[in-house]
Amino acid sequence: MDALQFEAVKVSLKQDRTGFILTLNIHPDEIPEELMRDFVGARYGVAMVRIQDDETATPYENRVKKAGILCRTREFQFWLFEEHGADSKTEEAATETVYKICGISSRTELNGNQEAKVIFDNMVEEYEQWKKSDPF
């Protein structure tokens, strides 16, 4: 599949009854001709990456998804039970323990709560180090 590639700057983000409206500013030299010719209302599959000052891509980690996946993992449940005193080796106990450690009441808080992000990242790093020690 061919993809249109161009650099853009986020100008605004607003919401209406149908969803969010993202406005991008594209330099005239950057805008693909195909994009100009397509009709208003054309659908696109979009992949975006934020560009850092050194022109490299900003890494993004979906902590909400990662927390959900980890809490369903038996090995992570065992680690929380052994290392952090989870009540049992279940998904529910793992979830509650992650909430307690991170000081949150919902995984979605891992998106905006900077302190919880740092705590979660440190917890995952601790878990990864524990896994490398080959406990099984």
Beta strands, then each sheet from edge to edge (+ up, - down):
strand 1: 9-16
strand 2: 19-25
sheet 1: 1+ 2-
end
